[in-house]
Amino acid sequence: MIYTGMYFNQYYTKTINDLSGRVRELESLVGNTDIAGPLNKPSGVAELLILNFGNSSVPVATKDIAYLYIRNEVSFVRTFDGKDFTSSSSLENLEATLDASAFFRINRQMIASIRAIGKFRSDASGKLILNVVPSFTDEVTVSKKKAAEFKQWIGSAARV
């Protein structure tokens, strides 16, 4: 059992170091550009996330992300074309890097893009039930407590 734990520790440490090296390499490539492009905004808002697809790391533009969710303690990112990626970051860390005017923390399990919100309705208890695109297997709800904040967010985005 100890040897198995040591193996997994060594394997994941090597994997994380490899991925960190790739991220630093991509960041240096982006950082060496002389023009202020969409990938290196000074505001700290990410326009590109490095995500995992199988054994590969893939850059995905945030404009292509429909929603981010947690399943079995793993962060998943679903794009508008229905592809699922994984991320080693928590939803809290991902939320901090995303544009707050384009993404909203729906509940503890999900962050959604404003473009992914198909429609929403209130239930008898005051919670909001959302239809997201692409569709999600579970019911997506906004708590009664956050419903007003969600409506304000979606209303302010509609004015922009």
C-alpha positions in Angstrom: 0.0 0.0 0.0 2.8 2.4 0.8 4.6 1.6 -2.5 1.3 2.3 -4.3 1.0 5.7 -2.6 4.6 6.5 -3.4 4.1 5.6 -7.0 1.0 7.8 -7.3 2.8 10.6 -5.6 5.7 10.4 -7.9 3.5 10.0 -11.0 1.3 13.0 -10.2 4.2 15.1 -9.2 5.9 14.4 -12.5 2.6 15.1 -14.4 2.0 18.4 -12.6 5.6 19.4 -13.2 5.3 18.5 -16.9 2.0 20.5 -17.2 3.4 23.4 -15.3 6.4 23.5 -17.7 4.0 23.5 -20.7 1.9 26.3 -19.1 5.1 28.4 -18.5 6.1 27.8 -22.1 2.7 29.0 -23.4 2.7 31.9 -21.0 6.2 32.9 -22.2 5.1 32.7 -25.9 2.1 34.9 -25.1 4.2 37.2 -23.0 6.7 37.8 -25.8 4.2 39.3 -28.1 4.6 43.0 -28.6 1.0 43.8 -29.3 -1.7 43.7 -26.7 -3.8 40.9 -28.0 -6.8 39.1 -26.5 -4.6 36.5 -24.8 -2.7 39.0 -22.6 -5.2 41.4 -21.2 -3.7 43.5 -18.4 -6.9 43.2 -16.3 -6.1 39.7 -15.1 -9.2 38.2 -16.8 -8.2 35.1 -18.7 -9.1 34.9 -22.4 -7.6 31.4 -22.6 -7.5 28.4 -20.3 -5.1 25.5 -20.5 -7.3 22.4 -20.0 -6.8 18.7 -20.1 -8.2 16.4 -22.8 -7.1 12.9 -22.3 -3.4 12.9 -21.8 -3.0 16.3 -23.6 -3.1 19.9 -22.5 -5.3 22.0 -24.8 -5.7 25.8 -24.9 -9.4 26.7 -24.9 -10.7 30.3 -25.4 -13.1 31.4 -22.7 -15.5 32.6 -25.3 -16.0 28.9 -26.3 -16.8 27.8 -22.8 -20.5 27.2 -22.0 -20.1 26.2 -18.4 -17.8 24.7 -15.8 -19.0 22.1 -13.3 -17.8 19.7 -10.6 -18.5 15.9 -10.8 -16.9 13.5 -8.3 -14.5 16.3 -7.1 -13.1 16.9 -10.6 -13.6 20.2 -12.4 -15.0 19.8 -15.9 -15.3 22.4 -18.6 -18.0 22.0 -21.3 -17.7 24.0 -24.5 -20.5 25.1 -26.7 -19.7 22.3 -29.2 -20.4 19.8 -26.4 -16.7 18.7 -25.7 -15.8 18.1 -22.1 -12.4 19.0 -20.7 -11.0 18.6 -17.2 -9.1 21.1 -15.2 -6.7 20.7 -12.2 -8.0 24.0 -10.8 -10.9 24.3 -8.5 -14.1 26.1 -9.5 -13.1 28.9 -7.0 -9.7 29.4 -8.8 -11.4 29.2 -12.3 -14.1 31.7 -11.2 -11.4 34.2 -10.2 -9.8 34.1 -13.6 -13.0 34.4 -15.6 -14.8 37.7 -16.6 -17.5 38.3 -14.0 -19.7 40.0 -16.6 -19.7 36.9 -18.8 -19.7 34.1 -16.2 -21.8 33.6 -13.1 -21.4 31.2 -10.2 -24.8 29.4 -10.5 -24.3 27.2 -7.4 -21.5 25.3 -5.6 -21.3 22.9 -8.5 -21.5 25.2 -11.6 -20.3 28.4 -13.2 -22.1 29.3 -16.5 -21.5 31.6 -19.4 -24.2 34.1 -20.1 -24.4 32.7 -23.6 -25.2 29.3 -22.2 -28.4 30.4 -20.4 -31.2 29.4 -22.7 -34.1 30.4 -20.4 -35.0 30.3 -16.7 -38.1 30.2 -14.5 -38.9 30.4 -10.8 -40.3 27.5 -8.9 -42.7 27.6 -5.9 -39.9 28.0 -3.4 -38.3 31.0 -5.2 -35.4 29.1 -6.7 -34.6 29.6 -10.4 -34.5 26.6 -12.7 -32.2 27.2 -15.7 -32.0 25.6 -19.1 -28.5 25.6 -20.3 -27.1 25.0 -23.8 -25.6 22.5 -24.3 -28.0 20.6 -22.0 -26.8 19.4 -18.7 -27.8 16.0 -17.2 -28.8 17.3 -13.8 -31.3 20.1 -13.1 -29.5 23.4 -12.9 -30.8 25.7 -10.1 -30.0 29.0 -8.6 -30.8 29.3 -4.9 -33.5 31.6 -3.7 -30.7 33.5 -1.9 -28.8 34.1 -5.2 -31.8 34.5 -7.5 -31.9 38.3 -7.2 -28.1 38.6 -7.9 -28.5 36.3 -10.9 -31.4 38.4 -12.3 -29.4 41.5 -11.8 -26.3 40.0 -13.5 -28.3 38.7 -16.5 -30.2 42.0 -16.8 -27.0 44.1 -16.7 -25.4 41.9 -19.4 -28.5 42.4 -21.6 -27.9 46.2 -21.5 -24.3 45.9 -22.6 
